[in-house]
Amino acid sequence: MSEVVLAGVGKRYGPVTALDGVDLTVPAGALTAVLGPSGCGKTTLLRCLAGFERLDAGTIRVDGREVAGPGRHLPAHRRRIAVVPQEGALFPHLNVAANIGYGLDRAARRGDRVDEVLALVGLAGYGNRMPHQLSGGQQQRVAVARALAPRPSLVLLDEPFSALDAGLRAGLRHDIREALRADGATAVLVTHDQGEALSVADRVVVLRSGRVVQAASPSTLYREPADEWVAGFVGEAVLLPAVATGDTARTPLGTLPVVGAAHGPVTVLVRPEQLRLTPAPGGAGVTATVLRHDFHGHDALVALRLADGTRVTARIWDGADPAPVGTEVVVHVEGRARAWPAPSGPAPVDAPVLPVG
């Protein structure tokens, strides 16, 4: 297991700053997901870790050894870092066992390491198959096995599930996560898929414009986002203007208990699952009109318009019967909301469009 430490990492491409003073620690034996919108620097970060790009500033240390820094650039083949690309990139003329053993020395190839990693990724007995005889998901499993085989200091996964269909992707990423954990590997997963990052990573790093906005466990990132931009980027968010007084804030959804409030204008975050709907009239809360249902199988999102025109989104779980479109309901907020001082300037140019109805 190897800890990876980045300090003040910077990378420019001409006038474009891809990474801007990135400070980041990847814990040993953990899977860290790097998440962010297109152009935020995710791929550049991976390429700098792998040794494919030279740093313009800062240092990278792997297991205490400096692999990149001022006047130093250890070549990729000497870093003991394995990369799993978006598509497995297996050698088509070699069978599965030969693909996995390609980076091993002769003694390791004669041993049982190939069979060991095949079992880890759920492909025991597949050593004699050719790549064209495998499904896309199986090829990705072989690519991960090949990366694990030489016991690298770090495994980098570059959106390895993006080319697979949704049903296959969900199961495969959890199997791969268990294989990494069983082998004690330190890994970094680059992804644009928030659900993927939250569901499989031990730690999630959010990048924006080449900078780390927040690095935390998935639950902390979702429940305690660093700012309203992160709140909207990671999961559905209802962001409302409000006025705070102490530990409460006056919002279009009523006066709510809040965490992190300041006196005066604030932005309040409520997650859709915090909104409870009951038939109108009656009950505590504010009145809203149902605009739309978005059914997702295990849950549904209900778009609502409050009496003052504000639009919000509630989540109801499987088994709940949503009120018909056009009917009135009463909306009640369960639990505390989060609050930040209202921004005084324009939102970041890559701020997401929030799904609030």
SERO-4910 file (N, C-alpha, C, O; in steps of 0.05 Angstrom, whole numbers):
BEGIN
 pado doro    nc1    nc2    nc3   cac1   cac2   cac3    cc1    cc2    cc3    oc1    oc2    oc3
  Met    A     17    -24      0      0      0      0     18     25      0     37     26     15
  Ser    A     10     45    -16     27     68    -19      9     93    -17    -11     96    -30
  Glu    A     18    112      0      5    138      1     16    156    -20     40    156    -26
  Val    A     -2    172    -33      6    190    -54      0    218    -45    -22    224    -36
  Val    A     20    236    -47     17    264    -37     24    283    -60     46    282    -71
  Leu    A      5    300    -67     10    321    -86     10    348    -71     -7    353    -54
  Ala    A     30    365    -76     33    390    -62     37    412    -83     58    413    -96
  Gly    A     18    431    -84     21    454   -102     24    447   -131     38    462   -146
  Val    A     12    426   -140     15    417   -168      2    436   -188    -21    442   -185
  Gly    A     18    444   -207      8    462   -228     16    452   -255     37    441   -259
  Lys    A     -2    456   -275      3    448   -302    -12    467   -321    -35    472   -318
  Arg    A      4    478   -341     -8    496   -360     -4    485   -388     16    471   -394
  Tyr    A    -23    491   -406    -20    486   -434    -23    513   -448    -45    522   -454
  Gly    A      0    526   -453      0    552   -464    -14    571   -445     -6    573   -422
  Pro    A    -35    586   -454    -49    605   -436    -69    592   -418    -80    605   -400
  Val    A    -73    566   -421    -94    552   -405    -81    539   -381    -62    523   -383
  Thr    A    -92    545   -357    -84    532   -332   -101    508   -327   -125    511   -321
  Ala    A    -89    484   -330   -105    459   -326   -106    451   -297   -127    442   -287
  Leu    A    -84    455   -282    -82    449   -254    -70    473   -240    -50    484   -249
  Asp    A    -83    482   -219    -75    507   -206    -71    503   -176    -89    508   -160
  Gly    A    -46    495   -169    -39    492   -141    -55    470   -127    -66    474   -105
  Val    A    -55    446   -138    -70    423   -127    -55    411   -103    -32    402   -106
  Asp    A    -68    411    -80    -58    397    -57    -77    374    -51   -101    378    -48
  Leu    A    -66    350    -50    -83    326    -48    -67    303    -36    -44    298    -44
  Thr    A    -80    288    -18    -68    264     -7    -87    241    -14   -110    241     -8
  Val    A    -75    220    -27    -90    195    -33    -81    175    -13    -59    165    -13
  Pro    A    -99    167      6    -92    149     27    -84    121     17    -95    112     -3
  Ala    A    -65    109     30    -56     82     22    -79     62     25    -93     62     45
  Gly    A    -82     45      5   -102     24      5   -130     32      1   -149     17      4
  Ala    A   -134     58     -7   -161     68    -11   -166     74    -40   -147     77    -56
  Leu    A   -192     75    -47   -200     84    -74   -209    113    -72   -229    118    -59
  Thr    A   -195    130    -85   -202    159    -86   -213    166   -113   -200    161   -133
  Ala    A   -237    177   -114   -249    185   -139   -245    215   -143   -248    231   -125
  Val    A   -237    222   -168   -234    250   -175   -257    257   -194   -260    246   -215
  Leu    A   -272    277   -185   -298    283   -198   -298    313   -205   -288    329   -191
  Gly    A   -310    319   -228   -313    347   -236   -324    349   -264   -326    329   -278
  Pro    A   -333    373   -272   -344    377   -298   -322    375   -320   -298    375   -313
  Ser    A   -330    374   -345   -311    373   -367   -293    397   -366   -302    420   -361
  Gly    A   -267    393   -370   -248    415   -371   -238    424   -344   -224    444   -342
  Cys    A   -245    409   -323   -237    417   -296   -208    409   -289   -197    419   -269
  Gly    A   -196    391   -304   -168    382   -299   -166    353   -290   -144    345   -283
  Lys    A   -187    338   -291   -186    310   -282   -166    294   -298   -148    281   -286
  Thr    A   -168    294   -324   -150    278   -341   -121    288   -338   -103    272   -338
  Thr    A   -117    314   -337    -90    324   -333    -78    315   -307    -55    308   -306
  Leu    A    -94    314   -286    -85    304   -260    -76    275   -263    -54    268   -253
  Leu    A    -91    259   -276    -84    231   -280    -59    228   -296    -41    212   -289
  Arg    A    -56    244   -317    -32    242   -334     -7    251   -319     15    241   -324
  Cys    A    -10    271   -302     13    280   -286     21    258   -266     45    254   -261
  Leu    A      1    245   -254      8    223   -235     22    200   -250     41    189   -239
  Ala    A     12    194   -274     23    171   -289     51    177   -299     66    159   -305
  Gly    A     58    203   -302     84    210   -313     83    216   -343    104    219   -355
  Phe    A     59    219   -354     56    226   -382     60    255   -387     65    264   -410
  Glu    A     57    272   -366     61    301   -368     81    310   -347     82    299   -325
  Arg    A     96    330   -354    115    343   -334    100    365   -319     84    379   -331
  Leu    A    105    367   -294     93    388   -278    106    415   -285    130    417   -292
  Asp    A     90    436   -282    101    463   -283    106    474   -256    121    494   -252
  Ala    A     94    462   -235     98    471   -208     90    448   -189     75    431   -197
  Gly    A    102    448   -165     94    429   -144    109    403   -146    127    400   -161
  Thr    A    100    385   -128    113    359   -126     92    336   -124     70    341   -115
  Ile    A    101    312   -132     85    288   -128    103    268   -114    125    262   -124
  Arg    A     93    257    -92    108    235    -78     90    210    -77     66    212    -71
  Val    A    102    188    -83     89    162    -82    104    145    -62    127    138    -66
  Asp    A     91    137    -40    103    121    -19    129    134     -9    149    121     -4
  Gly    A    128    161     -6    150    176      4    172    183    -16    190    198    -10
  Arg    A    170    172    -40    190    177    -61    180    199    -80    158    197    -90
  Glu    A    196    220    -84    188    241   -102    191    231   -131    213    224   -140
  Val    A    169    231   -145    170    223   -173    168    246   -193    174    244   -216
  Ala    A    160    270   -182    158    294   -199    162    318   -180    152    319   -158
  Gly    A    176    337   -190    181    362   -175    200    380   -190    207    374   -213
  Pro    A    209    401   -177    228    420   -191    253    405   -201    268    394   -185
  Gly    A    257    405   -227    280    392   -238    280    362   -238    300    349   -243
  Arg    A    257    350   -231    255    321   -230    230    311   -243    208    321   -239
  His    A    233    291   -261    211    279   -274    218    249   -279    231    242   -298
  Leu    A    208    232   -261    213    204   -264    196    193   -287    172    197   -286
  Pro    A    208    179   -306    192    170   -329    170    151   -320    171    138   -299
  Ala    A    149    150   -337    125    134   -330    132    105   -323    121     93   -305
  His    A    151     93   -339    156     65   -336    172     59   -310    175     35   -303
  Arg    A    182     79   -296    197     75   -272    181     83   -247    191     82   -225
  Arg    A    156     90   -250    140     99   -227    124     77   -213    114     81   -191
  Arg    A    123     53   -225    107     31   -214     78     40   -210     65     34   -190
  Ile    A     68     54   -230     40     62   -231     26     50   -255     37     52   -277
  Ala    A      3     37   -251    -11     24   -272    -36     41   -280    -48     53   -263
  Val    A    -42     41   -306    -65     56   -316    -84     37   -330    -77     21   -346
  Val    A   -110     39   -322   -132     25   -335   -147     45   -352   -161     62   -341
  Pro    A   -145     44   -379   -158     64   -396   -188     60   -399   -198     40   -389
  Gln    A   -201     78   -413   -230     77   -417   -237     50   -430   -257     38   -423
  Glu    A   -222     42   -450   -227     16   -463   -202      0   -457   -179     10   -458
  Gly    A   -206    -26   -451   -185    -43   -440   -158    -42   -454   -138    -47   -441
  Ala    A   -158    -37   -481   -133    -36   -496   -116    -62   -492    -92    -60   -488
  Leu    A   -130    -85   -494   -115   -110   -492   -101   -116   -518   -110   -107   -540
  Phe    A    -80   -131   -517    -66   -140   -541    -83   -161   -555    -87   -183   -543
  Pro    A    -92   -156   -579   -111   -175   -591    -99   -202   -598   -113   -221   -601
  His    A    -72   -203   -602    -59   -228   -610    -50   -245   -587    -40   -267   -591
  Leu    A    -55   -235   -562    -47   -251   -538    -72   -260   -523    -92   -245   -523
  Asn    A    -71   -284   -511    -94   -292   -495    -94   -277   -469    -77   -261   -463
  Val    A   -115   -282   -453   -119   -268   -428    -95   -270   -410    -85   -250   -399
  Ala    A    -85   -294   -406    -62   -299   -388    -38   -284   -397    -23   -272   -381
  Ala    A    -33   -284   -423     -9   -270   -434    -12   -240   -432      7   -226   -427
  Asn    A    -37   -229   -435    -42   -201   -431    -35   -193   -403    -22   -173   -398
  Ile    A    -45   -209   -384    -40   -202   -356    -11   -205   -348      0   -189   -333
  Gly    A      2   -225   -359     30   -230   -352     50   -213   -367     74   -215   -362
  Tyr    A     41   -196   -385     59   -181   -403     79   -164   -387    102   -162   -394
  Gly    A     69   -151   -365     87   -134   -350    101   -148   -327    114   -134   -311
  Leu    A     99   -174   -325    111   -188   -303    139   -199   -311    143   -205   -335
  Asp    A    157   -203   -292    182   -216   -299    177   -246   -302    155   -256   -296
  Arg    A    198   -260   -312    194   -288   -319    186   -305   -294    169   -322   -297
  Ala    A    198   -299   -271    191   -315   -248    162   -311   -240    148   -330   -232
  Ala    A    152   -286   -241    125   -281   -234    105   -294   -254     84   -304   -246
  Arg    A    113   -294   -279     96   -307   -299     94   -337   -294     73   -349   -299
  Arg    A    115   -349   -284    115   -378   -278     99   -384   -252     91   -406   -248
  Gly    A     96   -364   -235     82   -368   -210     52   -367   -214     42   -371   -237
  Asp    A     37   -362   -193      8   -363   -194     -5   -335   -193    -29   -333   -188
  Arg    A     11   -314   -198      0   -287   -197    -22   -282   -217    -42   -269   -212
  Val    A    -18   -292   -242    -38   -289   -263    -65   -301   -254    -86   -289   -256
  Asp    A    -63   -326   -244    -88   -339   -235   -100   -324   -211   -125   -323   -208
  Glu    A    -83   -314   -194    -93   -299   -170   -109   -275   -178   -131   -271   -167
  Val    A    -98   -258   -196   -113   -234   -203   -137   -240   -221   -157   -225   -220
  Leu    A   -136   -261   -236   -160   -269   -251   -183   -276   -232   -206   -269   -236
  Ala    A   -176   -291   -211   -196   -297   -191   -207   -272   -177   -230   -270   -171
  Leu    A   -189   -253   -172   -197   -228   -159   -218   -213   -175   -237   -202   -164
  Val    A   -216   -213   -202   -234   -198   -218   -257   -216   -229   -272   -208   -246
  Gly    A   -260   -240   -218   -282   -258   -225   -280   -272   -251   -300   -279   -263
  Leu    A   -255   -276   -261   -251   -290   -286   -233   -315   -283   -217   -321   -301
  Ala    A   -235   -328   -261   -219   -353   -257   -225   -372   -280   -248   -377   -287
  Gly    A   -204   -384   -292   -207   -403   -314   -209   -390   -341   -212   -405   -361
  Tyr    A   -206   -364   -343   -208   -351   -369   -181   -346   -383   -180   -332   -403
  Gly    A   -159   -356   -372   -133   -350   -381   -128   -356   -410   -112   -342   -423
  Asn    A   -141   -377   -421   -136   -385   -449   -154   -371   -469   -151   -375   -493
  Arg    A   -173   -355   -459   -191   -341   -478   -175   -319   -492   -156   -308   -482
  Met    A   -185   -312   -517   -174   -290   -532   -191   -265   -527   -215   -268   -521
  Pro    A   -180   -241   -529   -196   -217   -523   -222   -216   -539   -243   -207   -528
  His    A   -222   -224   -564   -246   -222   -580   -268   -241   -571   -291   -239   -580
  Gln    A   -261   -260   -554   -281   -279   -543   -294   -269   -517   -310   -283   -505
  Leu    A   -287   -245   -509   -296   -233   -484   -316   -211   -489   -315   -197   -510
  Ser    A   -335   -207   -471   -352   -184   -472   -337   -159   -464   -314   -160   -455
  Gly    A   -349   -135   -468   -336   -110   -461   -330   -109   -431   -308   -100   -423
  Gly    A   -348   -119   -415   -344   -119   -386   -321   -137   -378   -306   -131   -360
  Gln    A   -320   -161   -391   -299   -180   -385   -272   -169   -393   -252   -173   -379
  Gln    A   -271   -154   -416   -246   -142   -424   -236   -122   -404   -212   -119   -399
  Gln    A   -254   -107   -392   -246    -87   -372   -237   -101   -347   -218    -91   -334
  Arg    A   -248   -124   -340   -238   -139   -317   -210   -149   -322   -193   -148   -304
  Val    A   -204   -157   -347   -177   -166   -353   -158   -142   -352   -135   -145   -342
  Ala    A   -167   -119   -361   -150    -95   -359   -143    -88   -330   -120    -81   -325
  Val    A   -162    -91   -312   -157    -86   -284   -138   -108   -273   -120   -101   -258
  Ala    A   -142   -133   -281   -124   -154   -272    -96   -149   -281    -77   -153   -266
  Arg    A    -93   -140   -306    -66   -134   -316    -53   -112   -300    -29   -112   -295
  Ala    A    -69    -92   -293    -58    -70   -277    -49    -79   -249    -29    -70   -239
  Leu    A    -65    -97   -237    -59   -106   -210    -36   -126   -209    -22   -128   -189
  Ala    A    -31   -140   -231    -12   -163   -231     15   -156   -220     25   -171   -203
  Pro    A     28   -134   -228     55   -128   -218     56   -115   -191     77   -106   -182
  Arg    A     33   -114   -177     30   -101   -151     41    -72   -152     61    -66   -138
  Pro    A     29    -55   -168     39    -27   -171     35    -11   -145     19    -18   -128
  Ser    A     49     11   -143     45     29   -121     18     43   -123      6     50   -102
  Leu    A      8     47   -147    -16     62   -151    -30     52   -177    -16     47   -197
  Val    A    -56     49   -176    -72     42   -199    -89     66   -207   -104     77   -190
  Leu    A    -87     75   -232   -103     97   -242   -124     87   -261   -118     73   -280
  Leu    A   -149     93   -255   -172     84   -272   -184    108   -286   -196    125   -273
  Asp    A   -181    109   -312   -190    132   -328   -218    127   -339   -220    117   -362
  Glu    A   -239    133   -324   -267    128   -333   -270    100   -345   -279     98   -368
  Pro    A   -262     79   -331   -261     53   -344   -288     40   -349   -289     20   -363
  Phe    A   -310     52   -339   -336     40   -343   -353     56   -362   -376     49   -367
  Ser    A   -343     78   -373   -359     97   -389   -370     85   -415   -391     93   -425
  Ala    A   -356     65   -426   -365     54   -452   -384     31   -448   -394     20   -468
  Leu    A   -391     24   -424   -409      1   -419   -438     11   -414   -442     33   -406
  Asp    A   -457     -7   -419   -485      0   -414   -490      2   -384   -475     -9   -368
  Ala    A   -511     17   -377   -516     24   -349   -518     -1   -331   -507     -2   -309
  Gly    A   -533    -21   -340   -537    -45   -324   -511    -60   -318   -507    -68   -295
  Leu    A   -494    -62   -338   -468    -76   -334   -449    -59   -317   -435    -69   -301
  Arg    A   -450    -33   -321   -432    -14   -308   -435    -16   -278   -415    -16   -263
  Ala    A   -460    -16   -268   -465    -15   -239   -453    -39   -225   -440    -37   -205
  Gly    A   -457    -63   -237   -447    -87   -224   -417    -89   -226   -403    -97   -207
  Leu    A   -406    -82   -250   -377    -84   -254   -361    -66   -236   -340    -75   -225
  Arg    A   -370    -41   -232   -354    -23   -216   -352    -32   -187   -331    -28   -174
  His    A   -373    -45   -177   -371    -55   -149   -353    -80   -148   -339    -83   -128
  Asp    A   -354    -97   -168   -336   -120   -169   -307   -111   -170   -289   -122   -157
  Ile    A   -301    -91   -187   -274    -81   -189   -265    -68   -163   -242    -70   -155
  Arg    A   -284    -54   -150   -277    -42   -124   -269    -63   -104   -249    -60    -89
  Glu    A   -283    -85   -103   -277   -107    -85   -250   -120    -92   -235   -128    -74
  Ala    A   -244   -122   -118   -218   -133   -126   -195   -115   -117   -175   -125   -108
  Leu    A   -198    -89   -120   -178    -70   -111   -174    -72    -81   -151    -73    -71
  Arg    A   -196    -74    -67   -194    -76    -37   -181   -102    -29   -165   -102    -11
  Ala    A   -189   -124    -42   -177   -150    -34   -147   -151    -39   -133   -165    -25
  Asp    A   -138   -136    -60   -109   -136    -66    -94   -114    -51    -70   -112    -53
  Gly    A   -109    -99    -35    -96    -77    -19    -85    -55    -36    -66    -41    -28
  Ala    A    -97    -50    -60    -86    -31    -78    -95     -2    -71   -117      2    -61
  Thr    A    -77     16    -76    -83     45    -75    -92     53   -103    -78     48   -122
  Ala    A   -115     66   -105   -125     72   -132   -138     99   -133   -148    110   -114
  Val    A   -137    111   -158   -150    136   -164   -168    132   -188   -159    123   -209
  Leu    A   -194    137   -184   -213    135   -206   -221    162   -215   -231    179   -200
  Val    A   -217    168   -241   -225    193   -253   -253    188   -266   -256    170   -282
  Thr    A   -272    204   -259   -299    200   -270   -315    227   -270   -308    245   -256
  His    A   -334    228   -288   -353    250   -289   -380    242   -277   -398    258   -276
  Asp    A   -382    217   -269   -407    206   -259   -409    208   -229   -395    194   -214
  Gln    A   -426    226   -219   -428    231   -190   -437    205   -175   -427    199   -154
  Gly    A   -457    191   -187   -466    167   -174   -444    146   -171   -442    132   -151
  Glu    A   -428    144   -192   -406    125   -191   -386    132   -169   -378    115   -154
  Ala    A   -379    158   -168   -360    166   -147   -370    162   -119   -356    152   -102
  Leu    A   -395    169   -115   -407    167    -88   -410    138    -79   -408    131    -56
  Ser    A   -416    120    -99   -423     92    -92   -399     74    -87   -401     55    -72
  Val    A   -375     80   -100   -353     61    -98   -328     72    -84   -312     57    -75
  Ala    A   -326     99    -82   -301    110    -71   -301    112    -41   -322    115    -28
  Asp    A   -277    110    -29   -274    115     -1   -272    145      4   -280    155     25
  Arg    A   -262    160    -16   -259    188    -14   -264    201    -41   -256    189    -61
  Val    A   -277    224    -42   -283    237    -67   -270    265    -67   -272    280    -47
  Val    A   -256    271    -88   -244    297    -92   -258    311   -114   -261    301   -136
  Val    A   -269    335   -109   -283    351   -129   -264    373   -140   -254    389   -124
  Leu    A   -260    372   -166   -244    393   -179   -262    413   -193   -283    406   -204
  Arg    A   -253    438   -193   -267    459   -209   -245    478   -219   -230    490   -202
  Ser    A   -244    482   -245   -224    500   -256   -196    495   -247   -181    513   -241
  Gly    A   -189    469   -245   -162    462   -238   -155    463   -209   -132    460   -201
  Arg    A   -175    467   -192   -170    469   -163   -187    449   -148   -209    442   -157
  Val    A   -177    440   -125   -193    423   -108   -212    440    -92   -204    457    -76
  Val    A   -238    435    -96   -259    449    -82   -265    436    -55   -269    449    -35
  Gln    A   -266    409    -56   -271    394    -31   -261    366    -35   -263    354    -56
  Ala    A   -250    355    -13   -242    327    -12   -253    315     14   -246    324     35
  Ala    A   -270    295     11   -284    284     35   -294    256     29   -293    247      6
  Ser    A   -305    243     49   -319    218     45   -344    223     29   -354    246     29
  Pro    A   -355    203     15   -379    207      0   -402    218     16   -416    236      7
  Ser    A   -406    208     41   -429    218     57   -425    247     65   -444    262     65
  Thr    A   -400    254     73   -395    282     80   -398    300     57   -409    322     59
  Leu    A   -389    292     34   -391    309     10   -420    314      4   -427    337     -4
  Tyr    A   -437    294      6   -466    298      0   -480    314     21   -496    331     15
  Arg    A   -474    308     46   -489    320     68   -478    347     77   -492    364     87
  Glu    A   -452    351     72   -439    376     81   -422    387     59   -397    390     62
  Pro    A   -434    394     36   -418    405     14   -405    431     22   -415    446     38
  Ala    A   -381    436     10   -366    460     17   -380    486     10   -377    506     23
  Asp    A   -394    486    -12   -408    510    -21   -432    501    -38   -437    478    -43
  Glu    A   -447    521    -47   -471    515    -62   -465    503    -90   -481    488   -100
  Trp    A   -442    510   -101   -434    498   -127   -431    467   -123   -441    452   -139
  Val    A   -416    459   -103   -412    431    -98   -439    417    -92   -444    395   -102
  Ala    A   -456    431    -77   -482    420    -71   -498    413    -96   -511    393    -98
  Gly    A   -497    432   -115   -512    428   -140   -499    408   -159   -513    395   -174
  Phe    A   -472    405   -157   -459    387   -175   -461    358   -165   -462    340   -182
  Val    A   -461    354   -139   -462    327   -128   -490    320   -119   -498    327    -96
  Gly    A   -506    308   -136   -533    301   -129   -553    324   -135   -544    346   -141
  Glu    A   -579    317   -134   -599    338   -138   -600    357   -114   -596    348    -91
  Ala    A   -604    382   -119   -604    402    -98   -627    422   -102   -633    430   -125
  Val    A   -639    430    -80   -658    452    -80   -643    475    -66   -639    474    -42
  Leu    A   -636    496    -81   -621    519    -70   -640    543    -70   -651    550    -91
  Leu    A   -643    555    -47   -663    575    -43   -651    600    -31   -633    598    -14
  Pro    A   -660    624    -40   -652    649    -26   -666    650      1   -689    642      3
  Ala    A   -652    661     21   -664    661     48   -651    684     64   -631    696     56
  Val    A   -663    689     87   -652    708    106   -648    694    132   -667    683    143
  Ala    A   -624    694    143   -617    678    167   -618    696    191   -610    719    190
  Thr    A   -627    684    213   -626    697    239   -618    675    259   -635    659    267
  Gly    A   -593    675    268   -584    654    286   -583    628    272   -570    624    252
  Asp    A   -597    608    284   -596    581    273   -622    574    257   -628    551    253
  Thr    A   -636    594    247   -659    590    230   -656    609    206   -642    629    207
  Ala    A   -671    602    185   -671    619    161   -700    620    150   -714    600    149
  Arg    A   -708    644    141   -734    647    129   -731    642     99   -717    657     85
  Thr    A   -745    622     88   -742    613     61   -770    611     48   -790    613     62
  Pro    A   -771    607     21   -797    603      9   -811    578     19   -835    575     15
  Leu    A   -796    559     32   -808    535     43   -815    539     73   -821    519     87
  Gly    A   -814    563     82   -820    569    110   -794    574    126   -773    576    114
  Thr    A   -797    578    152   -774    582    169   -762    555    177   -775    539    189
  Leu    A   -736    551    169   -724    525    172   -700    527    192   -686    547    192
  Pro    A   -695    505    207   -670    504    222   -647    499    203   -649    483    184
  Val    A   -625    513    207   -603    511    189   -576    507    203   -573    513    227
  Val    A   -557    496    188   -530    492    197   -512    511    181   -515    513    157
  Gly    A   -494    524    195   -475    542    182   -487    569    174   -477    582    156
  Ala    A   -507    577    188   -521    602    181   -505    626    189   -489    625    208
  Ala    A   -509    648    175   -499    674    183   -522    693    183   -543    688    170
  His    A   -520    715    197   -542    735    197   -543    749    170   -523    756    158
  Gly    A   -567    752    160   -571    766    135   -576    747    111   -584    724    116
  Pro    A   -572    756     87   -578    740     63   -561    715     61   -536    717     65
  Val    A   -573    693     56   -558    667     53   -571    651     30   -593    658     20
  Thr    A   -556    631     22   -567    611      4   -570    585     20   -552    577     34
  Val    A   -594    573     18   -600    550     34   -602    525     16   -614    526     -6
  Leu    A   -591    503     25   -592    477     11   -612    459     25   -610    455     49
  Val    A   -630    448     10   -648    426     19   -646    404     -2   -649    410    -26
  Arg    A   -641    379      6   -641    357    -13   -670    349    -19   -687    350     -1
  Pro    A   -676    340    -43   -703    332    -50   -716    312    -32   -740    312    -27
  Glu    A   -699    293    -20   -711    273     -3   -719    284     24   -732    271     40
  Gln    A   -712    310     30   -720    322     55   -749    334     53   -761    341     73
  Leu    A   -759    336     29   -785    347     25   -807    326     28   -806    305     14
  Arg    A   -826    330     45   -848    312     49   -874    324     39   -879    348     44
  Leu    A   -889    308     24   -913    318     12   -938    305     24   -939    281     28
  Thr    A   -958    322     30   -983    312     41  -1006    326     25  -1002    347     14
  Pro    A  -1029    313     24  -1051    325      9  -1059    352     21  -1058    356     45
  Ala    A  -1067    370      4  -1077    397     13  -1108    395     13  -1119    380     -2
  Pro    A  -1120    411     30  -1108    429     50  -1102    413     76  -1109    390     79
  Gly    A  -1088    427     94  -1083    415    120  -1054    409    124  -1039    405    105
  Gly    A  -1046    407    149  -1018    401    156  -1000    425    156  -1006    445    143
  Ala    A   -977    422    170   -958    444    171   -941    444    145   -935    423    135
  Gly    A   -935    467    135   -919    470    112   -930    491     93   -946    507    101
  Val    A   -920    491     68   -928    511     49   -942    496     26   -937    473     21
  Thr    A   -960    510     13   -976    498     -9   -960    500    -35   -947    520    -41
  Ala    A   -962    478    -51   -949    477    -77   -967    463    -97   -984    447    -90
  Thr    A   -962    468   -123   -976    454   -145   -957    435   -159   -934    442   -165
  Val    A   -967    411   -163   -950    390   -177   -948    397   -207   -969    399   -220
  Leu    A   -924    399   -217   -919    405   -245   -912    381   -261   -920    379   -285
  Arg    A   -897    362   -250   -886    340   -266   -876    317   -248   -868    322   -225
  His    A   -877    293   -259   -865    270   -245   -843    259   -263   -847    256   -288
  Asp    A   -820    253   -252   -798    239   -266   -793    213   -252   -781    212   -231
  Phe    A   -803    191   -264   -802    165   -251   -775    151   -257   -766    150   -280
  His    A   -762    141   -236   -736    128   -239   -736     99   -229   -714     87   -225
  Gly    A   -759     88   -224   -760     60   -215   -761     59   -185   -783     56   -173
  His    A   -738     61   -172   -737     59   -143   -747     85   -129   -753     85   -106
  Asp    A   -748    107   -145   -758    132   -134   -769    149   -157   -767    141   -180
  Ala    A   -779    172   -150   -789    191   -170   -784    219   -160   -785    224   -136
  Leu    A   -778    237   -178   -776    265   -172   -801    280   -180   -812    276   -202
  Val    A   -811    296   -162   -836    311   -166   -829    341   -167   -820    352   -148
  Ala    A   -833    353   -190   -829    382   -193   -853    397   -183   -876    390   -189
  Leu    A   -848    417   -167   -869    432   -154   -865    462   -158   -843    472   -161
  Arg    A   -887    477   -158   -887    506   -158   -900    516   -133   -924    511   -128
  Leu    A   -885    531   -117   -896    542    -92   -914    566    -99   -915    575   -121
  Ala    A   -929    574    -79   -949    596    -83   -935    621    -93   -948    637   -107
  Asp    A   -910    626    -85   -897    651    -93   -882    648   -120   -869    666   -129
  Gly    A   -886    625   -133   -873    620   -159   -847    605   -158   -838    596   -179
  Thr    A   -836    601   -135   -811    586   -132   -815    557   -140   -835    545   -133
  Arg    A   -796    546   -155   -798    518   -163   -778    501   -147   -755    509   -144
  Val    A   -787    478   -137   -771    460   -122   -776    432   -131   -795    426   -146
  Thr    A   -759    413   -123   -762    385   -130   -762    368   -105   -744    371    -88
  Ala    A   -782    350   -103   -783    331    -81   -778    303    -91   -784    296   -114
  Arg    A   -766    286    -74   -762    258    -81   -781    241    -65   -782    243    -41
  Ile    A   -795    223    -79   -812    204    -65   -802    176    -72   -793    172    -95
  Trp    A   -804    158    -54   -792    131    -57   -813    112    -69   -837    117    -68
  Asp    A   -803     89    -79   -819     69    -91   -842     61    -71   -836     56    -48
  Gly    A   -866     60    -81   -889     53    -64   -906     77    -58   -930     74    -53
  Ala    A   -894    101    -58   -909    125    -53   -924    132    -79   -914    129   -101
  Asp    A   -949    141    -75   -966    147    -98   -965    178   -103   -977    192    -87
  Pro    A   -952    188   -123   -950    217   -127   -977    229   -134   -994    217   -147
  Ala    A   -981    253   -124  -1006    267   -130  -1007    274   -160   -986    279   -172
  Pro    A  -1030    273   -172  -1032    279   -201  -1022    307   -208  -1023    325   -191
  Val    A  -1012    310   -232  -1002    336   -242  -1026    356   -240  -1048    350   -249
  Gly    A  -1020    379   -230  -1040    400   -228  -1054    402   -202  -1067    422   -196
  Thr    A  -1050    382   -184  -1063    383   -158  -1045    398   -138  -1021    402   -143
  Glu    A  -1058    407   -116  -1043    421    -95  -1035    401    -73  -1050    383    -66
  Val    A  -1011    405    -62  -1001    390    -39   -989    409    -19   -984    432    -25
  Val    A   -984    399      5   -971    414     25   -942    403     28   -938    379     30
  Val    A   -923    421     27   -894    413     28   -883    420     56   -885    442     65
  His    A   -871    399     68   -858    403     94   -829    394     92   -823    373     79
  Val    A   -811    408    104   -782    401    104   -775    386    129   -780    395    151
  Glu    A   -763    363    125   -754    346    148   -724    350    152   -708    348    133
  Gly    A   -716    354    176   -687    357    182   -677    386    178   -693    404    171
  Arg    A   -651    389    181   -639    415    179   -630    420    150   -623    402    135
  Ala    A   -630    445    143   -619    454    117   -591    464    122   -583    469    145
  Arg    A   -575    467    101   -549    480    103   -550    508     91   -566    513     73
  Ala    A   -534    526    101   -535    553     92   -507    564     88   -489    558    103
  Trp    A   -504    581     67   -480    596     62   -487    625     57   -508    631     48
  Pro    A   -469    643     64   -474    671     58   -480    674     28   -466    661     11
  Ala    A   -499    690     21   -507    694     -7   -483    704    -22   -470    723    -13
  Pro    A   -477    693    -46   -454    702    -62   -458    731    -70   -480    740    -77
  Ser    A   -435    746    -69   -437    774    -76   -430    779   -105   -435    801   -116
  Gly    A   -417    759   -118   -409    761   -146   -423    741   -163   -440    726   -154
  Pro    A   -415    740   -189   -428    720   -207   -419    692   -201   -397    687   -189
  Ala    A   -436    672   -207   -430    644   -203   -407    636   -221   -403    648   -242
  Pro    A   -392    615   -214   -371    604   -232   -383    598   -259   -406    589   -262
  Val    A   -366    601   -280   -377    597   -307   -384    568   -312   -401    563   -330
  Asp    A   -373    550   -297   -380    521   -301   -399    511   -281   -402    487   -277
  Ala    A   -413    530   -267   -433    521   -247   -455    505   -261   -464    512   -283
  Pro    A   -464    484   -248   -484    467   -261   -512    479   -261   -518    496   -245
  Val    A   -528    470   -280   -556    478   -279   -570    460   -259   -571    436   -263
  Leu    A   -582    472   -239   -593    455   -217   -620    445   -224   -637    460   -233
  Pro    A   -625    419   -219   -651    407   -226   -672    413   -205   -678    395   -189
  Val    A   -683    436   -205   -703    444   -185   -730    448   -197   -746    464   -187
  Gly    A   -736    434   -218   -763    435   -229   -764    448   -256   -786    450   -267
***
